[in-house]
Structure formats: structure tokens, C-alpha cells
Amino acid sequence: MLELEDVHTYYGTSHILQGVSFRVPAGKSTVLLGRNGAGKTTTIHTICGLLRCRQGRIRFLDTDIQNLPAHRISQLGMGLVPQGRRIFPSLTIRENLTMSARPNPFTGTKDWDLERVYELFPILKEREKNQGTQLSGGQQQMLAIARALMTNPHLLLMDEPSEGLAPVVIDQIGDILEHLKQTGLAILVVEQNLDLALRTADEIMIMNKGNIVWQGTPEQLATSDDVRHKYLGV
Ligand SMILES: Nc1ncnc2c1ncn2[C@@H]1O[C@H](COP(=O)(O)OP(=O)(O)OP(=O)(O)O)[C@@H](O)[C@H]1O
């Protein structure tokens, strides 16, 4: 589905991603954990074309995407739920959703349409005439996920979906991630929240100082006290 091979990304002369390699398999949920500043958002932005890597290869489905602009990568079937939600404040909830609607680029199908996202997120239907900014943080996160689903992606990238949310809302986001996993969607989530990762991931990777330093299952991480302590501080 997605494969990074020896990816190096810089901000000016700062060498941030220092040879990152990993795979995100089809139909699985992969979570990238790491402390503040580890390079998680830089990884997401490099994958979706908002940042250009200086070295390395990124393959999505059967296409090399490392030199493609962000809009072309998105059109190949990659949906982004950005850090901080980035809801369009002057649009209604319905408009936030319909403006991104499009069929899957390969199958032409619209499995995700307004009706189906409203079924998954009833609160968005109830408040469809409200502006995006009138929603709570958790509701905005749901809108950001729903908006990405409206593009009928093959792969969903999520950048810190639990950020700034209360534990009860993080639980709801966990339920949504589990539901999406069962639909067969491939998901790459960047997170700092260990519990959410342990609950929803098929595979977990840990990033530290721009490198992948550990990879394994949630069960392995749950029993690896030294790894959690060293790289996540818990
Ligand atoms: N625009 C930028 N210019 C220069 N350095 C940056 C820029 N954005 C991020 N960095 C640096 O790159 C490194 C990785 O940042 P990144 O945002 O990818 O980390 P992160 O793991 O997503 O952390 P966070 O949870 O804080 O978002 C950090 O040292 C950060 O200071």
C-alpha cells in the first residue's frame, strides 16, 4: 500500500528525517508513536507531499510519489486528517464535507457519501447547518475524519487525532478508528497517546530523532517496559 525507503527530509539545513523506512500494509492500522519533536508530523507531511524529501523513495500503491505535488498524491487516494483539524471556519459542516467529496480514483465508487458519514457521525448531521468553528474539539476532529472519508481514500493519514481532547472523547475516536479498520481501510496514525495506539493498532512504530527505533505489535510494546520508558517516557 505505502512504502518509505531511506527517506531524508530537511528544514533548510536541519536534517530531520534521517533515513526513514517502513511499510503500511493494506487493510491494517499502523500507528507511529514518538515524543514531541520526534519527526512524526514531518513524516506525514513528507508522505502527502506537503514537504519534499531530499533523498529516498516513497511508493503508494504502484506509483513513486516522492516528487509529486500534494494535490496529485491526494488524487491517488490518500486522505489526510491534519494536526489541529483545519476545519474551514466560514463553511457549514455540510459544506466542509461536500467540498471534498469525490469518488475513489481507481474504482470510481463512492462508498463514503454524506449519508454514510452522517450514519457514522450522527452529531454532524444534527449540526450540519452550523459553522465548523461552532463545534467542540472532539466534534471538529470527527468532521476532519469525515471530510477525509468523503474523498473515498485507499489510505487515511491521521496526525495526532487525540491532541487536546478529553479522555472520554479520545475513547470515541478509538471507537471510530476500530470501526474504520473493520471496513478494510488502511490507516496510518501519528500519535503521542500510547493507550490509543495500543487499542487500535495492528502494528506500532516508534520514532525518535527522525529515525524509526522500534517496531512491533501492541502486545509486544505493552510488555516492553524498557522501550516505553526510553522512547515514550511512560
Ligand atoms: N517549519 C520548521 N522549520 C524548522 N524546523 C522545524 C519545522 N517544523 C518542525 N521542525 C523541527 O523538526 C523536528 C520534528 O518536528 P515534527 O513536528 O515533525 O515532530 P513531531 O514528532 O510531529 O512532534 P509534535 O508532536 O510536537 O508535532 C523538531 O525538532 C522541530 O522543531
The ligand as an ORCA input file, in Angstrom:
! r2SCAN-3c Opt
* xyz 0 1
  N       8.983     24.527      9.845
  C      10.009     24.062     10.548
  N      11.233     24.622     10.423
  C      12.301     24.150     11.124
  N      12.254     23.104     11.970
  C      11.065     22.514     12.128
  C       9.890     22.962     11.436
  N       8.852     22.150     11.797
  C       9.345     21.257     12.674
  N      10.680     21.484     12.867
  C      11.555     20.676     13.726
  O      11.577     19.370     13.221
  C      11.604     18.436     14.275
  C      10.471     17.440     14.092
  O       9.225     18.120     14.211
  P       7.818     17.404     13.990
  O       6.765     18.462     14.026
  O       7.878     16.529     12.799
  O       7.734     16.498     15.291
  P       6.529     15.684     15.879
  O       7.067     14.349     16.236
  O       5.358     15.731     14.959
  O       6.202     16.465     17.207
  P       4.872     17.208     17.686
  O       4.120     16.179     18.430
  O       5.407     18.292     18.566
  O       4.145     17.742     16.480
  C      11.530     19.230     15.581
  O      12.851     19.367     16.067
  C      11.010     20.573     15.138
  O      11.498     21.596     15.955
*
